[in-house]
Amino acid sequence: MTSLVRKVAAACLGAGLLASSLAACAADAWPTRPIRVVVGYSAGGAVDLIARTVGQQLAAQLGQPVIVDNKPGAGTNIAVKSVTGAAPDGYTLMLAANALAVNPSLFKPAPYDLAKDITPVSLVGRVPVVFATREDGELKSLAQLVTAAKGRPNALSLATPGNGSTPHLAMELFAHTAGIQLRHVPYKGGSQALTDTIGGHTEIVAVNALEAAPLAKAGKLRVLAVMSPERSGVLPNVPTVAESGYPGFEASVWYGFFGPAGLPQPIVAKLHEAVQKAIESREVREQLAAAGGIPLPGPTAQFDKLIKSEAARYGQLIREAGIQPD
């Protein structure tokens, strides 16, 4: 090796070590100012409430305020874009749900690239989607729903919070699994879908457990099945879809934190550790339980794998069923 080559190599090595040292120092100092957590839904909803509960725990651990910034609209694409366009410094994050993995297939052109535009940090938890009907309706079980749908293809009306929503996609997945056709009636949110089902305007509704449980307890709604792998804590007497004759079937609303692409690994690790501790707190577990959900602790790789698998699963469904956004 010539003297010039040795000098260049030493300089490059020194630059690399300097960059690594600077990154490590930045991570050690982080955070030095408030952290913004973007939510793609209006205040008061399940994602917003969980973001605020986890945010309080993160603030206590990290020593800086955590501010929830609600940016609803465009199926959460507005919120996602505000994060993917932010500096990768750990001060802008998002608590996302399934729409994060769904939207690149649902919208044309794709609003973002999951492989290039985001850095997964940590899962938080999941809440099951449920099938329900009005309490005095004719359908008493999921088996009866399937039998009725096979006898009258595309006649039974099923309300959801909207085209491309997680309950809509869960309904399409189940219909494909069971070999039935249901007539989809999309609404602008779960509240009106539930109201019209209770009122008899639609026969079935697919929503998350958080929205269905209070109406079921009030005697207005009969929940036929939950789509989580295990029974829901807020609906313990309701069987899962798997228990009802479709082993392995699962469709839940999940929540997880991500940041913009290029988020330094030391900051990702520090954030992940803080989120894991928050998940173990009584406050976060109670908030998830109230929504009918469970915490999902685990490594960052677990969240990354889930995003990829959900994007593939729902992407195929969207293409095959020709699903369009509202």
C-alpha positions in Angstrom: 0.0 0.0 0.0 1.5 3.4 -1.0 1.9 6.2 1.4 -0.9 8.2 -0.3 -3.3 5.3 -0.1 -2.5 4.8 3.6 -3.1 8.5 4.3 -6.5 8.5 2.4 -7.5 5.3 4.2 -6.6 6.8 7.6 -8.5 9.9 6.8 -11.6 8.0 5.7 -11.4 5.8 8.9 -11.0 9.0 11.0 -14.0 10.6 9.3 -16.1 7.5 9.9 -15.2 7.3 13.5 -15.9 11.0 13.9 -19.3 10.6 12.3 -20.1 7.6 14.6 -18.9 9.6 17.6 -21.1 12.6 16.7 -24.1 10.3 16.2 -23.6 8.6 19.5 -23.2 12.0 21.3 -26.4 13.3 19.6 -28.3 10.2 20.8 -26.9 10.6 24.3 -28.1 14.2 24.4 -31.5 13.5 22.8 -34.1 14.7 23.7 -33.3 18.3 24.5 -36.7 19.7 23.4 -40.4 18.7 23.1 -41.3 15.6 21.0 -44.2 15.8 18.6 -46.4 12.7 18.1 -48.6 13.0 15.0 -52.0 11.3 14.9 -53.9 10.9 11.7 -57.3 11.0 13.4 -59.4 13.5 15.2 -59.0 14.1 19.0 -61.0 11.7 21.2 -60.7 8.6 19.0 -59.0 5.4 20.0 -55.6 6.2 18.4 -55.6 9.7 19.9 -56.4 8.5 23.4 -53.7 5.8 23.2 -51.2 8.4 21.8 -51.9 10.7 24.7 -51.6 8.0 27.4 -48.4 6.6 26.0 -47.1 10.2 25.5 -47.5 10.9 29.2 -45.4 7.9 30.0 -42.7 8.9 27.4 -42.6 12.4 28.8 -41.9 11.1 32.3 -39.1 8.8 31.1 -37.4 11.1 28.6 -37.7 14.4 30.6 -39.3 16.4 27.8 -43.0 17.2 26.9 -44.7 14.9 24.4 -47.2 16.9 22.3 -49.9 15.1 20.3 -50.6 16.8 17.0 -53.9 15.7 15.4 -53.8 15.8 11.5 -56.9 14.0 10.3 -57.7 13.7 6.6 -57.0 11.7 3.4 -57.1 8.4 5.2 -54.1 9.5 7.4 -51.9 10.3 4.4 -51.7 14.0 5.5 -50.3 12.9 8.9 -47.9 10.4 7.3 -46.5 13.0 4.9 -45.9 15.5 7.7 -43.7 12.8 9.4 -41.9 11.5 6.3 -41.0 15.1 5.4 -39.7 15.9 8.9 -36.0 16.0 9.9 -34.9 12.5 11.2 -33.9 13.8 14.6 -36.3 12.0 16.9 -38.5 15.0 17.5 -41.3 14.1 15.0 -43.0 10.7 15.4 -46.3 9.2 14.5 -48.6 6.7 16.3 -50.0 4.9 13.3 -52.6 2.2 12.7 -53.2 -0.3 9.9 -53.8 2.5 7.3 -50.0 3.0 7.3 -49.5 -0.4 5.6 -52.7 -0.3 3.6 -52.6 3.1 1.9 -49.7 2.5 -0.5 -51.9 -0.1 -2.2 -55.2 1.7 -1.7 -54.3 5.1 -3.2 -52.9 5.7 -6.7 -50.3 6.9 -7.0 -48.9 5.5 -3.8 -48.6 8.4 -1.3 -45.4 7.1 0.2 -42.9 4.2 0.1 -42.8 2.0 3.2 -39.4 0.7 2.3 -37.8 4.2 1.8 -39.8 6.8 3.8 -40.2 5.5 7.3 -38.3 4.1 10.3 -40.3 1.7 12.4 -39.8 2.1 16.2 -42.2 0.0 18.2 -45.6 -1.7 18.3 -47.9 -0.6 21.1 -50.9 -2.9 21.0 -53.9 -4.1 19.1 -57.7 -4.0 19.2 -59.9 -6.6 17.5 -62.4 -5.9 14.7 -65.9 -7.4 15.5 -68.9 -8.4 13.5 -72.2 -7.3 15.1 -75.9 -6.9 14.4 -78.8 -5.3 16.3 -79.8 -7.2 19.4 -83.2 -8.1 18.2 -82.0 -9.1 14.7 -82.5 -12.6 13.2 -78.8 -13.4 13.1 -77.6 -15.0 16.4 -74.2 -16.3 15.4 -71.4 -16.1 12.8 -72.5 -19.5 11.4 -76.0 -18.1 10.8 -74.5 -15.1 9.0 -72.5 -17.4 6.7 -75.6 -19.6 6.0 -77.8 -16.6 5.2 -75.1 -15.0 3.0 -74.7 -18.3 1.0 -78.4 -18.5 0.5 -78.6 -14.8 -0.6 -75.3 -13.8 -2.2 -74.6 -10.1 -2.1 -77.9 -9.4 -0.3 -76.9 -9.1 3.3 -75.8 -5.5 3.9 -72.7 -4.9 6.0 -71.8 -1.4 7.2 -68.2 -0.3 7.8 -66.5 3.0 8.7 -65.5 3.5 5.1 -63.9 2.1 2.0 -60.4 0.8 2.7 -60.9 1.1 6.5 -59.5 -1.8 8.6 -63.0 -3.1 9.3 -63.9 -3.0 5.6 -60.7 -5.0 4.7 -61.3 -7.4 7.6 -64.9 -8.0 6.2 -63.5 -8.6 2.7 -60.9 -11.0 4.1 -63.5 -13.0 6.0 -65.9 -13.0 3.0 -63.1 -14.5 0.9 -62.2 -17.0 3.6 -65.9 -18.1 4.1 -66.7 -18.1 0.4 -69.6 -15.6 0.8 -70.6 -12.2 -0.7 -71.8 -9.4 1.4 -73.1 -6.0 0.2 -70.8 -3.4 1.5 -72.2 -0.1 2.8 -69.4 2.4 3.6 -69.9 5.2 6.0 -67.8 8.2 7.1 -66.9 6.7 10.4 -68.0 3.9 12.8 -70.6 5.9 14.7 -73.1 6.3 11.8 -72.5 2.7 10.7 -73.5 1.5 14.2 -76.5 3.8 14.4 -77.9 2.5 11.1 -77.3 -1.1 12.0 -79.1 -0.7 15.3 -81.9 1.1 13.4 -82.3 -1.7 11.0 -81.0 0.1 7.9 -78.1 -2.3 7.6 -78.1 -5.9 8.8 -74.5 -6.3 10.0 -71.7 -3.9 11.0 -67.9 -4.4 11.2 -66.2 -2.0 13.6 -63.4 -2.1 16.3 -64.3 -3.5 19.7 -64.0 -0.1 21.4 -67.0 1.2 19.4 -69.1 -1.9 19.7 -68.6 -2.9 23.4 -70.7 0.0 25.0 -73.6 -0.7 22.8 -73.4 -4.4 23.4 -73.4 -3.8 27.1 -76.4 -1.5 26.7 -78.4 -4.3 25.0 -78.6 -2.6 21.7 -76.0 -4.6 19.8 -75.2 -8.4 19.5 -71.6 -9.0 18.7 -71.3 -12.2 16.7 -67.6 -12.7 16.7 -64.3 -10.9 17.4 -61.5 -11.2 14.8 -58.5 -11.3 17.2 -56.6 -14.6 17.9 -58.0 -14.5 21.5 -61.2 -13.4 23.0 -61.6 -9.7 23.9 -61.4 -8.7 27.6 -64.4 -6.3 27.1 -66.4 -9.0 25.3 -65.3 -12.2 27.1 -68.4 -14.2 26.1 -68.1 -13.5 22.4 -66.2 -16.2 20.4 -63.4 -15.5 18.0 -63.8 -16.1 14.3 -61.2 -18.8 14.7 -63.3 -20.5 17.3 -66.4 -20.2 15.1 -65.0 -22.5 12.4 -62.2 -20.5 10.7 -58.9 -21.5 12.4 -56.1 -19.1 11.9 -58.3 -16.2 10.9 -57.3 -12.8 12.5 -57.9 -9.2 11.7 -57.1 -6.5 14.3 -56.5 -2.8 14.5 -52.8 -2.4 15.6 -51.0 0.7 16.8 -47.3 1.5 16.5 -44.7 4.3 16.5 -42.6 5.2 13.5 -40.4 8.1 12.5 -39.0 9.5 9.2 -36.4 7.6 7.2 -32.9 7.9 8.4 -33.7 8.1 12.1 -30.4 7.3 13.8 -30.3 3.8 15.3 -29.2 5.0 18.8 -32.3 7.3 18.9 -34.5 4.4 17.6 -33.1 2.2 20.4 -33.7 4.8 23.1 -37.3 5.5 21.8 -38.0 1.8 21.6 -36.9 1.2 25.2 -39.1 4.1 26.4 -42.1 2.8 24.5 -41.6 -0.7 25.9 -41.6 0.7 29.5 -44.7 2.8 28.7 -46.5 -0.4 27.5 -45.8 -2.0 30.8 -47.3 0.9 32.8 -50.7 0.5 34.4 -52.1 3.6 32.6 -51.3 2.3 29.1 -52.5 -1.2 29.9 -55.8 0.1 31.3 -56.3 2.4 28.2 -55.8 -0.6 25.9 -58.0 -2.8 28.0 -60.8 -0.2 27.9 -60.5 -0.3 24.1 -60.8 -4.0 24.1 -57.2 -4.5 23.2 -53.9 -5.9 24.5 -50.3 -4.6 24.6 -47.8 -5.9 22.1 -44.3 -5.6 23.5 -41.4 -6.8 21.4 -38.4 -5.7 19.3 -38.5 -3.1 16.6 -38.0 -5.9 14.0 -41.4 -7.3 15.1 -43.1 -4.1 14.0 -41.1 -3.9 10.8 -42.2 -7.5 10.0 -45.8 -6.7 10.8 -45.9 -3.7 8.5 -44.4 -5.7 5.6 -46.8 -8.6 6.1 -49.9 -6.4 6.4 -48.9 -4.4 3.3 -48.6 -7.7 1.4 -51.8 -9.2 2.7 -54.0 -6.2 2.3 -52.3 -5.1 -1.0 -53.3 -8.4 -2.6 -56.8 -8.1 -1.2 -57.2 -4.6 -2.5 -56.1 -5.6 -6.0 -58.2 -8.7 -6.2 -61.4 -7.1 -4.8 -60.9 -3.8 -6.7 -61.2 -1.7 -3.5 -61.2 2.0 -4.0 -60.7 4.8 -1.4 -63.7 7.0 -0.5 
